[in-house]
Amino acid sequence: MAVRPYWKGFLKLSLVTCPITLTPATTEGEKVKFHTLNRKTGDRIYTRYVDAETGNTVDKDDQVKGYERAENEYLVLEDEELESVHLESVKTIDIGEFAPLDTVEWTYFDTPYFVVPDAEISEEAFIIIRQAMANKGVVGLSRLTISGRERPVLLQPWEDGIILWTLRYGNEVRDEDEYWEEIDDQPVDKKMMSMVEKLIADRTVDWSDKMARDPVQDNIKEIIKAKDKPKPKRKKAAKDEEDEAPAASNVIDLMAALKKSLESNPDATPKKKRGS
């Protein structure tokens, strides 16, 4: 069942404009959600904003944003002042630049949305923009105000449609060089490289959404299901003996580990992809 659009507006490229809708490409609808309860009464607990000094509840109309310039000293910013710095990206996604997809670092990608033409007459313009980007191997870059916040966005051709990704700001992404610089650049053992490549080939399969399953959520649902019905009385089972854990070692023999990995499946061959 299709989800209702989250945002409506226009996709624009120079003089080409078409009405579109955005719908979140992900969902947490299947995720188990909890409420916080009062253990003594079983009643639900609600959160409220309270004054840090008086402890009194603060009405919504009296809640404002403040910038801390010194300890316990704030500058108050009104909503009108914050809105005045927003760009004109409330209803139009104006593609101003393009970039090769493989040049965009994945650490910038944030939240995906499905982009869909909002009227039959807009499909031709939508298809032309999508297919032209796909033919050139590029993504479109723009800005969009969504959920009250302006974000840089990236438009990526995806099968018959377009995926819009909100992007993290540059100051939100850490510099990877600070972390990789500690890794020594040393010659690679060709024999070990060949063994690792064989391990990869043996375990390569087509992507499936089952690879991203959430076993914790499944287990929580089982607990809820068990608690939601009377449990039959049963005799206490004898406790199984725990397997003795192997002793930890600080020395890792990489070649031995690779040989053991390959020997455990000596006849393994690369798995065929579906449809081949």
NORQUI-V316387 format. One record per run of one state. SS is the DSSP state (@ for helix, = for strand, . for the rest). FROM is the first residue (numbers start at 1). TO is the last residue. If there is no record, write none. Layout:
ss=(SS:SS)
from=(FROM:FROM)
to=(TO:TO)
//
This chain:
ss=(.:=:.:=:.:=:.:=:.:=:.:=:.:@:.:=:.:=:.:@:.:=:.:=:@:.:@:=:.:@:.:=:.:=:.:=:.:@:.:@:.:@:.:@:.:@:.:@:.)
from=(1:7:14:16:25:37:38:44:45:50:51:57:58:60:63:65:71:73:78:79:84:92:95:97:101:104:106:109:118:120:137:138:147:149:159:161:168:170:173:177:181:190:203:209:213:215:228:254:264)
to=(6:13:15:24:36:37:43:44:49:50:56:57:59:62:64:70:72:77:78:83:91:94:96:100:103:105:108:117:119:136:137:146:148:158:160:167:169:172:176:180:189:202:208:212:214:227:253:263:276)
//
